[in-house]
Amino acid sequence: MSPALILSPQQDQNEVAENDPLYIASTLAARLAETAVARDQQGGHAAQEREWIRESGLLTLSVPTEFGGQGADWPTVYQVIRILAQADSALAHVFGFHHLQLAGIQLYGNAQQQRQLLQKTVEERLFWGNALNPLDRRTLATANEDGFLIDGIKSFSSGSVGSDWLTISAWDETSQSALIGVLPTAADGISVKADWDSFGQRQTDSGNVHFSKVQLPADLVLQAPSQVATPQATLRSQVAQLIMANLYLGIGLGAFDAATGYTRKQSRPWFASGVDKASTDPFIQHRYGELWLLLRPATVLADHAAGELEKAFRKGALVTARDRGELAIAVAEAKCLAHRAGIEVSSQMFELTGASSTSARYGFDRFWRNVRVHTLHDPIDYKLRDLGRYVLEGTLPEPTAYS
């Protein structure tokens, strides 16, 4: 916990708990869990639940104290994401990507932009969304005397529906490079479409954002076209990758908790097992042991990577290319193990809980659907290749939006 969240010895222990972001996150997760199955089946925009997140105060968690935020460290932010993901990975995704946009402001923005945007976030309780998809170049930027004119469509815009502000990227044909900026979601010419129709992560508000002659003022451009990204700026992809790792891990932990609870309380022992309870069947115990050994190392590596990100992030402009590359290795390790843990636990849980657990009323299938959809966002094989190159040749990953 950061110093900003430590309370004085005179304060009541209950007050300490109530101000602890992990306690707040656990309370919020329990509230989200009550309707998670029904909302997953329904899909659409979780407007009320997003207001609960706003009311929790957790939207200011990663904002530095100098701008009025809580100044929590990255390990704390990621633990909160993981706690929320165990209950509702779609809204954990929306929450995590809100903090990704705030990280981008700190990494790309100048001092004036940081103060203006981060203070505004705290004072107006802003919820940020993402329209920065580097692989989608359909959104074009044309320079004019006031900044840039933005036209086009941006896909996979997580958190855009119901957001207050957006981080955007747009392709500049003249320089053959992208710019990064921020805009109010309600700006003239911006239209957010709630057309996300995936079979998982149904409430991530990840529809398409349409830009029609939208004026991006010069003072809201965080990174201009052709501007060479510093090692510090390229940390944004590592913040994003570690959000994904903790989402996968949270889903795996949520699936594991659901499965073990079902096995203890509802599963019947197989007739040939010779035991009175499914939880005492040695084969069932063995399989749960195997799944736990997927989750435990994934948790350790996720926590380690969060600590390494914290070190690099706090170095600011002093972070080196080597610092950044070594961090990318730590994050890749964490993400690969979290990927495997999430997929395997959410799939194998049905072999341990049996046919009755597939009833729609339990909604256990949401764990697999959610992690399967999210783990397809960038291929794990390229992460494994990066790790193989590193162990064989000592080569650090080249900075990209995904590595």
URSUL-V157012 format. One record per residue. N is the residue number from 1. RES is the residue in three letters. BURIAL is b if it has 9 or more other C-alpha atoms within 8 Angstrom, else e. D_FIRST is the distance of its C-alpha to the first C-alpha in Angstrom with 2 decimals. Layout:
n: [N:N]
res: [RES:RES]
burial: [BURIAL:BURIAL]
d_first: [D_FIRST:D_FIRST]
This chain:
n: [1:2:3:4:5:6:7:8:9:10:11:12:13:14:15:16:17:18:19:20:21:22:23:24:25:26:27:28:29:30:31:32:33:34:35:36:37:38:39:40:41:42:43:44:45:46:47:48:49:50:51:52:53:54:55:56:57:58:59:60:61:62:63:64:65:66:67:68:69:70:71:72:73:74:75:76:77:78:79:80:81:82:83:84:85:86:87:88:89:90:91:92:93:94:95:96:97:98:99:100:101:102:103:104:105:106:107:108:109:110:111:112:113:114:115:116:117:118:119:120:121:122:123:124:125:126:127:128:129:130:131:132:133:134:135:136:137:138:139:140:141:142:143:144:145:146:147:148:149:150:151:152:153:154:155:156:157:158:159:160:161:162:163:164:165:166:167:168:169:170:171:172:173:174:175:176:177:178:179:180:181:182:183:184:185:186:187:188:189:190:191:192:193:194:195:196:197:198:199:200:201:202:203:204:205:206:207:208:209:210:211:212:213:214:215:216:217:218:219:220:221:222:223:224:225:226:227:228:229:230:231:232:233:234:235:236:237:238:239:240:241:242:243:244:245:246:247:248:249:250:251:252:253:254:255:256:257:258:259:260:261:262:263:264:265:266:267:268:269:270:271:272:273:274:275:276:277:278:279:280:281:282:283:284:285:286:287:288:289:290:291:292:293:294:295:296:297:298:299:300:301:302:303:304:305:306:307:308:309:310:311:312:313:314:315:316:317:318:319:320:321:322:323:324:325:326:327:328:329:330:331:332:333:334:335:336:337:338:339:340:341:342:343:344:345:346:347:348:349:350:351:352:353:354:355:356:357:358:359:360:361:362:363:364:365:366:367:368:369:370:371:372:373:374:375:376:377:378:379:380:381:382:383:384:385:386:387:388:389:390:391:392:393:394:395:396:397:398:399:400:401:402:403]
res: [MET:SER:PRO:ALA:LEU:ILE:LEU:SER:PRO:GLN:GLN:ASP:GLN:ASN:GLU:VAL:ALA:GLU:ASN:ASP:PRO:LEU:TYR:ILE:ALA:SER:THR:LEU:ALA:ALA:ARG:LEU:ALA:GLU:THR:ALA:VAL:ALA:ARG:ASP:GLN:GLN:GLY:GLY:HIS:ALA:ALA:GLN:GLU:ARG:GLU:TRP:ILE:ARG:GLU:SER:GLY:LEU:LEU:THR:LEU:SER:VAL:PRO:THR:GLU:PHE:GLY:GLY:GLN:GLY:ALA:ASP:TRP:PRO:THR:VAL:TYR:GLN:VAL:ILE:ARG:ILE:LEU:ALA:GLN:ALA:ASP:SER:ALA:LEU:ALA:HIS:VAL:PHE:GLY:PHE:HIS:HIS:LEU:GLN:LEU:ALA:GLY:ILE:GLN:LEU:TYR:GLY:ASN:ALA:GLN:GLN:GLN:ARG:GLN:LEU:LEU:GLN:LYS:THR:VAL:GLU:GLU:ARG:LEU:PHE:TRP:GLY:ASN:ALA:LEU:ASN:PRO:LEU:ASP:ARG:ARG:THR:LEU:ALA:THR:ALA:ASN:GLU:ASP:GLY:PHE:LEU:ILE:ASP:GLY:ILE:LYS:SER:PHE:SER:SER:GLY:SER:VAL:GLY:SER:ASP:TRP:LEU:THR:ILE:SER:ALA:TRP:ASP:GLU:THR:SER:GLN:SER:ALA:LEU:ILE:GLY:VAL:LEU:PRO:THR:ALA:ALA:ASP:GLY:ILE:SER:VAL:LYS:ALA:ASP:TRP:ASP:SER:PHE:GLY:GLN:ARG:GLN:THR:ASP:SER:GLY:ASN:VAL:HIS:PHE:SER:LYS:VAL:GLN:LEU:PRO:ALA:ASP:LEU:VAL:LEU:GLN:ALA:PRO:SER:GLN:VAL:ALA:THR:PRO:GLN:ALA:THR:LEU:ARG:SER:GLN:VAL:ALA:GLN:LEU:ILE:MET:ALA:ASN:LEU:TYR:LEU:GLY:ILE:GLY:LEU:GLY:ALA:PHE:ASP:ALA:ALA:THR:GLY:TYR:THR:ARG:LYS:GLN:SER:ARG:PRO:TRP:PHE:ALA:SER:GLY:VAL:ASP:LYS:ALA:SER:THR:ASP:PRO:PHE:ILE:GLN:HIS:ARG:TYR:GLY:GLU:LEU:TRP:LEU:LEU:LEU:ARG:PRO:ALA:THR:VAL:LEU:ALA:ASP:HIS:ALA:ALA:GLY:GLU:LEU:GLU:LYS:ALA:PHE:ARG:LYS:GLY:ALA:LEU:VAL:THR:ALA:ARG:ASP:ARG:GLY:GLU:LEU:ALA:ILE:ALA:VAL:ALA:GLU:ALA:LYS:CYS:LEU:ALA:HIS:ARG:ALA:GLY:ILE:GLU:VAL:SER:SER:GLN:MET:PHE:GLU:LEU:THR:GLY:ALA:SER:SER:THR:SER:ALA:ARG:TYR:GLY:PHE:ASP:ARG:PHE:TRP:ARG:ASN:VAL:ARG:VAL:HIS:THR:LEU:HIS:ASP:PRO:ILE:ASP:TYR:LYS:LEU:ARG:ASP:LEU:GLY:ARG:TYR:VAL:LEU:GLU:GLY:THR:LEU:PRO:GLU:PRO:THR:ALA:TYR:SER]
burial: [e:e:e:e:b:e:e:e:e:e:e:e:e:e:e:b:e:b:b:b:b:b:b:b:b:b:e:b:b:b:e:b:b:e:e:b:b:e:b:b:e:e:e:e:b:e:e:e:e:b:e:b:b:b:e:b:e:b:b:b:b:b:b:b:b:e:b:b:b:b:b:b:b:b:b:b:b:b:b:b:b:b:b:b:b:b:b:b:b:b:b:b:b:b:b:b:b:b:b:b:b:b:b:b:b:b:b:b:b:e:e:e:b:b:b:e:b:b:b:b:b:b:e:e:b:b:b:b:b:b:b:b:b:e:e:e:b:b:b:b:b:e:e:e:e:e:b:b:b:b:b:b:b:b:b:b:b:b:b:b:b:e:b:b:b:b:b:b:b:b:b:b:e:e:e:e:b:b:b:b:b:b:b:e:b:e:e:e:b:b:e:b:b:b:e:b:e:e:e:b:b:b:b:b:b:b:b:b:b:b:b:b:e:b:b:b:b:e:e:b:b:b:b:b:b:b:e:e:e:e:b:b:b:b:b:b:b:b:b:b:b:b:b:b:b:b:b:b:b:b:b:b:b:b:b:b:e:b:b:e:e:b:b:b:e:e:b:e:b:e:e:e:e:e:e:e:b:b:b:b:b:e:e:b:b:e:b:e:e:e:b:e:e:b:b:e:b:b:b:e:b:b:b:b:b:b:b:b:b:b:e:b:b:e:e:b:e:e:b:e:e:e:b:b:b:b:b:b:b:b:b:b:b:b:b:b:b:b:b:b:b:b:b:b:b:b:e:e:b:b:e:b:b:b:e:e:b:b:e:e:e:e:b:b:e:b:b:b:b:b:b:b:b:b:b:e:e:e:e:e:e:e:b:b:e:b:b:e:b:b:e:e:e:e:e:b:b:e:e:e:e:e:b]
d_first: [0.00:3.79:6.62:8.06:6.30:7.05:10.64:13.67:15.36:18.23:16.60:17.58:15.58:16.60:15.20:11.74:12.19:13.79:11.06:8.33:8.73:9.41:11.92:13.33:13.76:15.48:17.69:18.59:19.35:21.64:23.40:23.93:25.20:28.03:29.78:28.46:31.74:34.01:32.20:32.16:35.89:36.52:34.53:34.54:32.10:29.56:29.77:28.79:25.76:24.54:24.91:22.72:19.94:20.72:20.82:17.41:15.88:13.91:16.30:14.60:11.10:11.82:14.11:13.53:13.50:17.01:18.31:16.94:14.01:10.37:9.48:6.64:6.98:9.66:8.49:6.54:9.81:11.95:10.83:11.72:14.91:15.76:15.52:17.73:20.02:20.88:22.48:23.64:23.33:25.33:23.06:19.98:21.97:22.66:19.04:18.03:21.00:20.17:17.07:19.43:21.71:19.12:18.32:22.10:22.53:20.20:22.02:25.56:25.85:27.16:25.65:27.74:26.92:23.16:23.47:26.01:24.44:20.77:21.77:24.23:21.68:19.71:22.93:24.83:22.10:23.44:23.17:23.82:26.04:27.26:30.84:30.21:32.03:33.28:35.91:37.56:39.74:41.71:40.02:41.87:41.30:44.31:44.05:45.68:45.89:42.84:40.52:40.99:42.60:40.75:42.78:42.19:40.02:36.55:35.76:32.62:30.95:27.92:26.78:29.77:31.43:30.13:28.03:28.27:28.03:28.60:27.95:31.38:33.21:36.99:39.58:41.80:45.16:46.43:43.79:43.04:39.31:36.58:34.89:31.50:31.14:29.78:31.86:31.77:32.59:35.43:37.05:40.79:41.73:38.53:39.09:36.42:38.06:36.54:38.44:35.89:37.87:36.18:36.46:32.67:29.55:31.96:29.70:27.87:30.22:31.19:34.69:36.70:36.40:39.79:40.32:43.76:44.44:40.99:40.61:37.48:37.49:37.04:34.05:32.16:32.84:29.70:31.59:35.39:37.81:38.57:35.55:34.36:30.72:28.79:26.53:23.61:25.05:25.55:21.83:22.11:23.85:21.13:18.53:21.20:22.09:18.64:18.43:21.73:20.73:17.97:20.56:23.08:20.84:19.88:23.62:24.52:22.25:23.62:27.12:26.69:25.59:28.51:30.91:30.14:30.31:33.63:34.98:34.31:35.73:38.27:39.43:42.87:43.71:46.11:49.63:50.07:46.87:48.41:45.30:44.78:41.27:39.80:36.65:38.90:40.67:40.03:40.22:37.59:35.34:35.99:35.07:31.79:31.04:31.81:29.50:26.61:27.22:26.73:23.37:21.81:22.34:21.40:17.96:17.62:18.86:16.74:13.50:15.31:16.42:13.06:12.09:15.55:15.28:12.31:14.60:17.59:16.25:15.18:18.68:20.19:23.98:23.99:23.00:26.15:28.01:27.39:23.61:23.85:26.29:24.34:21.31:23.84:24.95:21.55:21.07:24.69:24.28:21.39:23.32:26.58:25.34:23.48:26.74:28.84:26.72:26.65:30.37:31.55:29.71:30.61:34.19:34.88:33.51:36.91:38.84:37.04:37.23:40.77:42.85:42.07:38.37:39.50:40.49:39.24:37.93:35.07:34.12:32.86:34.40:31.72:29.28:31.78:32.96:29.54:28.46:31.99:32.13:28.79:29.41:32.63:31.05:31.48:33.38:31.60:34.64:33.74:30.33:32.21:34.72:32.09:30.79:34.43:35.30:32.44:33.40:37.10:37.36:34.04:33.99:30.71:30.49:31.95:29.68:30.59:29.01:28.40:27.86]
